[in-house]
Amino acid sequence: MHQMRQGIMLGQPGTTHSYGIPQHGRMRFVHPLMTVLLALGLMLAMRGSTTAAEAPQIQGELTIFTAASLTDAFKEMAAEIEKANPSPKLTFNFAGSPTLRTQLAQGARADVFASADEPNMAGAEKDGTILGQPQIFARNVLVVVVPAKNPAGIQTLQDLAKPNIKLVLTNKEVPVGNYARQALEKMSQNPAFGSDLSKRVLANLVSEETNVRQVAAKVQLGEADAGIVYSTDVTPALRDAVRVIQIPPEFNVIAKYPIAVVKGAQNEAGARAFIAYVLSPAGQTILVRHGFLAAGVE
């Protein structure tokens, strides 16, 4: 083989590009891609090391009512906040958005409400339990999950309509259940699926859960042949137990997540600081790491 120690072949045949860095009197050649990767790694390392430093100064107790799909991302944010602050105590109530809205309307005490959809946040505003203007802080999309062994042999979205499939969704009042039904309706308007697809798929519905994590758990345990969840619900703990069937963008529904301070919050300053952190580059980085689309992504 021709000696290549003086350069790395790139670009058009017959063209040689050399990239050299002196080292102890010798020339060490580094591929430019390696330089980019090293720089990117350094940036990510710096981002990881500064997340806690960028966390807000929150004092006292803070109670956050939040959609179940945010469990992992918000727990990581809480860990970063607690690293930066010795005294705060963050308490989370993870549940379906309509359940949280009802609890607030019935007088439950909270400082922050984070919903997985705008209608439940609008409902909370109508109930008079929200202070100020809600802000969109994240977006999400739907996927179909089936057990890893896939005993029902589901390979396509059309297969969800096969007889005797055990399908699990949340109830339609929960955002992901509403979005799933909207996605099925979109598919039904496409000739490739058939106008009765939604009807046939929903005929296979064997259980309606109160939050999306319950749907994911039933599929993981093999208690259902398929479920429709958010892409973020395919967590590292779930990934090996399920197979994912993507829903194309033309049939998918983008979930928008609003967040707001709760009226009568006992720690209003802490609530505003938490919301600012969720919307900050550090908070958005955590959300994206857990599979969410950033707040500004349509």
C-alpha positions as CSV (number, residue, x, y, z in Angstrom):
1,M,0.0,0.0,0.0
2,H,1.2,3.5,-0.8
3,Q,2.6,5.4,2.1
4,M,-0.3,7.6,3.5
5,R,1.4,9.0,6.7
6,Q,1.8,12.4,5.1
7,G,-1.9,13.0,4.4
8,I,-5.5,11.7,4.4
9,M,-7.3,11.2,1.2
10,L,-10.4,13.4,0.9
11,G,-12.6,14.9,-1.8
12,Q,-12.0,14.0,-5.5
13,P,-9.8,11.0,-6.5
14,G,-6.2,12.0,-6.8
15,T,-6.5,14.9,-4.4
16,T,-4.6,14.8,-1.1
17,H,-5.3,17.1,1.8
18,S,-2.9,17.3,4.8
19,Y,-3.9,18.5,8.2
20,G,-0.9,18.7,10.6
21,I,-0.3,19.7,14.2
22,P,3.3,19.8,15.5
23,Q,4.0,17.5,18.4
24,H,7.4,17.2,20.0
25,G,9.2,18.0,16.7
26,R,7.1,15.6,14.6
27,M,4.1,16.3,12.5
28,R,0.9,14.6,13.7
29,F,-1.9,14.5,11.2
30,V,-5.6,14.8,12.3
31,H,-8.6,14.2,10.2
32,P,-10.8,17.4,10.2
33,L,-13.9,15.4,11.1
34,M,-12.0,14.2,14.3
35,T,-11.4,17.8,15.2
36,V,-15.1,18.6,14.8
37,L,-16.0,15.6,16.9
38,L,-13.6,16.5,19.7
39,A,-14.9,20.1,19.7
40,L,-18.5,18.8,19.9
41,G,-17.6,16.5,22.7
42,L,-16.0,19.3,24.6
43,M,-19.0,21.5,24.1
44,L,-21.4,18.8,25.4
45,A,-19.1,18.2,28.4
46,M,-19.1,21.9,29.2
47,R,-22.9,22.0,28.8
48,G,-23.3,19.1,31.2
49,S,-21.0,20.7,33.7
50,T,-22.8,24.0,33.7
51,T,-26.4,22.9,33.9
52,A,-26.4,22.9,37.6
53,A,-24.8,26.3,37.7
54,E,-27.5,27.6,35.4
55,A,-30.3,26.3,37.7
56,P,-32.4,29.0,39.4
57,Q,-32.1,30.0,43.0
58,I,-35.2,28.5,44.5
59,Q,-35.9,28.7,48.2
60,G,-38.5,26.8,50.2
61,E,-41.0,24.2,49.0
62,L,-42.3,24.1,45.5
63,T,-45.2,21.9,44.4
64,I,-45.5,21.1,40.7
65,F,-48.6,19.5,39.0
66,T,-47.3,18.1,35.7
67,A,-48.4,15.7,32.9
68,A,-47.1,12.2,33.4
69,S,-45.1,12.3,30.1
70,L,-42.8,14.9,31.7
71,T,-41.7,12.6,34.6
72,D,-38.1,11.9,33.6
73,A,-37.3,15.3,32.2
74,F,-38.7,17.2,35.2
75,K,-37.0,14.8,37.7
76,E,-33.7,15.6,36.0
77,M,-34.4,19.3,36.3
78,A,-35.2,18.9,39.9
79,A,-31.9,17.2,40.5
80,E,-30.0,20.1,38.8
81,I,-32.0,22.6,40.9
82,E,-31.2,20.7,44.1
83,K,-27.5,20.6,43.2
84,A,-27.5,24.4,42.9
85,N,-29.6,25.0,46.0
86,P,-29.2,23.3,49.3
87,S,-32.6,24.2,50.7
88,P,-35.4,23.7,48.1
89,K,-37.9,20.9,48.3
90,L,-39.6,20.1,45.0
91,T,-42.7,17.9,45.1
92,F,-44.2,16.6,41.9
93,N,-47.7,15.3,41.2
94,F,-47.4,13.4,37.9
95,A,-50.8,12.5,36.4
96,G,-53.0,13.0,33.4
97,S,-53.6,16.7,32.6
98,P,-57.4,16.5,33.1
99,T,-56.9,14.9,36.5
100,L,-54.5,17.6,37.5
101,R,-56.9,20.3,36.3
102,T,-59.7,18.8,38.3
103,Q,-57.6,18.6,41.4
104,L,-56.7,22.2,41.1
105,A,-60.3,23.2,40.6
106,Q,-61.2,21.2,43.8
107,G,-58.7,23.2,45.8
108,A,-55.5,21.2,45.7
109,R,-52.5,23.3,46.6
110,A,-49.8,23.7,43.9
111,D,-47.4,26.3,42.6
112,V,-46.9,25.3,39.0
113,F,-49.2,23.5,36.5
114,A,-47.6,22.0,33.4
115,S,-50.2,20.4,31.0
116,A,-49.6,18.2,27.9
117,D,-52.2,20.2,25.9
118,E,-53.6,23.6,25.6
119,P,-57.3,22.7,26.2
120,N,-56.7,21.5,29.7
121,M,-54.7,24.7,30.4
122,A,-57.4,26.8,28.9
123,G,-59.9,24.9,31.1
124,A,-57.8,25.7,34.2
125,E,-57.8,29.4,33.2
126,K,-61.6,29.2,32.9
127,D,-61.7,27.5,36.3
128,G,-59.8,30.5,37.7
129,T,-56.9,28.4,39.0
130,I,-54.1,29.9,36.8
131,L,-52.2,33.1,37.3
132,G,-51.0,35.0,34.3
133,Q,-50.4,33.9,30.7
134,P,-49.4,30.2,30.1
135,Q,-46.3,29.7,28.0
136,I,-45.5,26.8,25.6
137,F,-42.3,25.1,26.7
138,A,-42.1,21.8,24.8
139,R,-43.7,19.8,22.0
140,N,-44.1,16.1,21.5
141,V,-45.2,13.6,18.8
142,L,-47.0,10.2,18.8
143,V,-45.7,6.7,18.2
144,V,-47.2,3.2,18.3
145,V,-45.5,0.8,20.6
146,V,-45.9,-3.0,20.6
147,P,-44.2,-5.6,22.8
148,A,-40.7,-6.6,21.7
149,K,-41.9,-10.2,20.9
150,N,-44.9,-8.7,19.0
151,P,-47.2,-11.8,19.4
152,A,-49.9,-10.1,17.3
153,G,-47.5,-9.6,14.4
154,I,-48.2,-5.9,14.1
155,Q,-45.9,-4.4,11.4
156,T,-47.8,-1.4,10.0
157,L,-50.3,1.1,11.2
158,Q,-53.0,-0.7,9.1
159,D,-52.4,-3.8,11.3
160,L,-53.9,-2.0,14.2
161,A,-57.3,-2.6,12.6
162,K,-56.8,-6.4,12.3
163,P,-59.4,-8.4,14.3
164,N,-58.6,-9.5,17.9
165,I,-55.8,-6.9,18.4
166,K,-55.7,-5.7,22.0
167,L,-55.2,-2.0,21.8
168,V,-54.7,0.3,24.8
169,L,-55.0,4.1,24.8
170,T,-55.7,6.7,27.4
171,N,-59.2,8.0,27.6
172,K,-60.1,10.7,25.2
173,E,-60.0,13.4,27.9
174,V,-56.3,12.8,28.4
175,P,-54.3,14.7,25.8
176,V,-52.5,11.7,24.3
177,G,-55.7,9.8,24.0
178,N,-57.3,12.8,22.2
179,Y,-54.3,13.1,19.9
180,A,-54.3,9.4,19.1
181,R,-57.9,9.6,18.0
182,Q,-57.1,12.6,15.9
183,A,-54.2,10.7,14.2
184,L,-56.5,7.8,13.5
185,E,-59.0,10.2,11.9
186,K,-56.3,11.6,9.7
187,M,-55.3,8.1,8.5
188,S,-59.0,7.4,7.7
189,Q,-59.0,10.3,5.3
190,N,-56.2,8.6,3.3
191,P,-57.3,6.0,0.7
192,A,-54.4,3.8,1.6
193,F,-55.9,3.2,5.1
194,G,-59.6,3.2,4.2
195,S,-62.4,5.5,5.5
196,D,-63.3,3.1,8.3
197,L,-59.8,2.6,9.7
198,S,-60.4,4.7,12.9
199,K,-63.7,2.8,13.6
200,R,-62.0,-0.6,13.1
201,V,-59.0,0.3,15.2
202,L,-61.1,1.7,18.1
203,A,-63.2,-1.5,18.0
204,N,-60.0,-3.2,19.3
205,L,-59.7,-0.9,22.3
206,V,-59.7,-3.1,25.4
207,S,-58.6,-0.5,28.0
208,E,-58.6,3.2,28.5
209,E,-56.0,4.5,31.0
210,T,-55.8,7.7,32.9
211,N,-52.3,8.6,31.9
212,V,-49.8,7.7,29.2
213,R,-47.3,5.9,31.4
214,Q,-50.0,3.4,32.2
215,V,-50.4,2.7,28.5
216,A,-46.7,2.2,28.0
217,A,-46.6,-0.1,31.1
218,K,-49.3,-2.4,29.8
219,V,-47.6,-2.8,26.4
220,Q,-44.2,-3.4,28.2
221,L,-45.8,-6.1,30.4
222,G,-47.5,-7.8,27.4
223,E,-51.0,-7.0,28.6
224,A,-51.7,-5.3,25.3
225,D,-50.7,-5.9,21.7
226,A,-50.3,-2.2,21.0
227,G,-50.6,1.3,22.4
228,I,-50.2,4.9,21.2
229,V,-47.9,7.0,23.4
230,Y,-45.6,10.0,23.0
231,S,-42.2,9.4,21.5
232,T,-40.7,10.5,24.8
233,D,-42.4,7.6,26.7
234,V,-40.0,5.2,25.0
235,T,-37.5,5.7,27.7
236,P,-34.3,3.8,28.2
237,A,-36.0,1.6,30.7
238,L,-38.8,0.8,28.1
239,R,-36.7,0.6,24.9
240,D,-35.7,-3.0,25.1
241,A,-39.2,-4.2,26.0
242,V,-41.0,-2.7,23.0
243,R,-40.8,-2.1,19.3
244,V,-41.7,1.3,17.9
245,I,-43.8,2.0,14.8
246,Q,-43.5,5.6,13.6
247,I,-46.5,7.6,12.7
248,P,-45.7,9.8,9.6
249,P,-45.9,13.6,10.0
250,E,-49.0,13.9,7.8
251,F,-50.9,11.7,10.2
252,N,-49.2,12.7,13.5
253,V,-50.3,15.4,15.9
254,I,-47.9,17.7,17.6
255,A,-48.6,18.1,21.3
256,K,-48.0,21.5,22.7
257,Y,-47.1,21.7,26.4
258,P,-48.1,24.9,28.3
259,I,-46.9,25.9,31.8
260,A,-48.2,28.5,34.2
261,V,-48.1,29.7,37.8
262,V,-51.1,28.5,39.9
263,K,-53.2,31.2,41.4
264,G,-52.7,31.4,45.1
265,A,-49.3,29.7,44.9
266,Q,-47.6,29.6,48.3
267,N,-44.2,30.0,46.6
268,E,-44.9,32.3,43.6
269,A,-41.3,33.5,43.3
270,G,-40.1,29.9,43.2
271,A,-42.8,29.0,40.6
272,R,-41.7,31.8,38.3
273,A,-38.0,30.8,38.7
274,F,-38.9,27.2,37.9
275,I,-40.8,28.2,34.8
276,A,-37.9,30.4,33.7
277,Y,-35.6,27.5,34.1
278,V,-37.8,25.2,32.0
279,L,-37.8,27.8,29.2
280,S,-34.0,28.5,29.5
281,P,-31.4,26.9,27.3
282,A,-30.4,24.6,30.2
283,G,-34.0,23.5,30.7
284,Q,-34.6,23.1,26.9
285,T,-31.4,21.0,26.7
286,I,-32.8,18.6,29.3
287,L,-36.2,18.4,27.5
288,V,-34.5,17.7,24.1
289,R,-32.3,15.0,25.7
290,H,-35.5,13.3,26.8
291,G,-36.9,13.3,23.3
292,F,-39.1,16.4,23.4
293,L,-39.1,19.0,20.6
294,A,-37.9,22.4,21.9
295,A,-40.4,25.1,22.6
296,G,-39.7,27.0,19.3
297,V,-40.0,23.9,17.0
298,E,-43.2,23.5,15.1
